[in-house]
């Protein structure tokens, strides 16, 4: 009889319990996420990890588990890019027209191959898809690294996710509104040659330049957060700036759409400027970190 009344009571109170659980779900989720942000990671010194990989089978199993977890995060990031490309492909005609404005519109382009238009659509859709998926890509990499970060580092990394998307889009805008209007007239009229633009060459140049400048714009943000987390010190950046310029010039030579020094300079100069900007941001982050650690040290 008691069991019968218990079941009746459960049936009567079920709608109320359901409503309560629905209302409480976001609060429970927020509390769980807050605990996750403030959880201290397990300490695994690098020397012990390297030694354990040779001597301890469980450590090797742990490494393969981490690789498998990273593979899943990477797969989800790639899927987000595919979804972004699919969305961008719908708006590809408008994007193509927009990117052709600096040279006077699509009518200024002459295609000589049957596959050029679809190649242009894919190029533009790829760039737009990466831009759309960049916040989720940053979140996946943060999610993978978060278990090994301290609470302060975890919060800094989480704050950097929307900033990564903003900086990438800022790089695209900088290339489109500042670099292209200044560079294209000079490149198209150098030595008085009459230049006939092909869609494939023009959009490969534009999308390649926009993508790599967008990636370069992430560099100051990455340096700032790595400094705030304690992984990098600004003194190292200031000491090795000459070597950094050499490395940047090599990277610019590799990623430049064409091999001429003018295009290489178009990529290299903003990257060098961004390096010095990141150096200044690193000093700011380091000062903030020292200010945060000083009260803690005095309490101890």
Secondary structure, 3 states (H helix, E strand, C coil): CHHHHHHHHHHHHHHHHHHHHHHHHHHHHHHHHHHHHHCCCCCCCHHHHHHHHHHCHHHHHHHHHHHHHHHHHHHHHHHHHHHHHHHHHHCHHHHHHHHCHHHCCHHHECCCCCCHHHHHHHHHHHHHHHHHHHHHHHHHHHHHHHCCCCHHHHHHHHHHHHHHHHHHHHHHHHHHHHHHHHHHHHHHCHHHCCCCECHHHHHHHHHHHHHHHHHHCHHHHHHHHHHHHCCCCHHHHHHCHHHHHHHHHHHHHHHCCCCCHHHHHHHHHHHHHHHHHHHHHHHHHHHHHHHHHHHHHHHC
